Amino acid sequence: MSHQHNPGAKHFLDTFADPQAVARYAEGPRRFVPGFDALHRMTAILLAEHAPADARILVLGAGGGLELAALAQAHPGWRFVGVDPAAEMLRLAERTMGPHADRAELVEGYIDDAPDGPFDGAACLLTLHFLGSTERERTLAGIHRRLAPGAALVAAHSSFPQDGRARWLLRYAAYAVASGAEPDQAENARAAVDANLALLGPEEEEAILARAGFSQIELFYAAFSWRGWVARA
């Protein structure tokens, strides 16, 4: 991320400043993202392929702390820098990490506010769809500059073929209902995603990763309207 958001994403970012919404945050991703906990386990495995036992890992969009907690539990020797623009979400991240919180430095801001590194790996989960394509590329280039040569980036967010946009977004909402969300909540989320997020097709996502400097770009996760990639710096 950076200091220039996709303007349409403000609706979502405002939510992350609402303490009541933040308190309910943890229930949301599991209802809307198929295999959410498995995504965290896969992220830990993919980062560990190229990161040492005492790795320093950058997590961009770390608010809430769910992936920080999962990564910290999976790899007791890792230390983290978690970056997020929402102070309330960073407070939640500290609580979510619990006994692992002392292994993470939490930074309020965007990629430009992150330390220079070099980091042994990076994760950016459920975040980049808030940014338009130009800003997404700039943010990914900022991550790339902060990674040690050969280190892995794991990125996962909303991405699907845009020629079937309406169909995939209906499936996104239907999955949430099947997972326990109220139908009106799921429909409101579908409409907000359609109107506000910078949704790109998988081919465009991979091209942006390549232009930002990444290589060996591999799709490792695809679930309805979500995609995840691992790439090397």
Secondary structure, 3 states (H helix, E strand, C coil): CCCCCCHHHHHHHHHCCCHHHHHCCCHHHHHHCCCHHHHHHHHHHHHHCCCCCCCEEEEECCCCCHHHHHHHHHCCCCEEEEEECCHHHHHHHHHHHHHHHHHEEEEECCHHHCCCCCEEEEEEECCHHHCCHHHHHHHHHHHHHCEEEEEEEEEEEECCCHHHHHHHHHHHHHHHHHCCCCHHHHHHHHHHHHHHCCCCCHHHHHHHHHHCCCEEEEEEEEECCEEEEEEEC
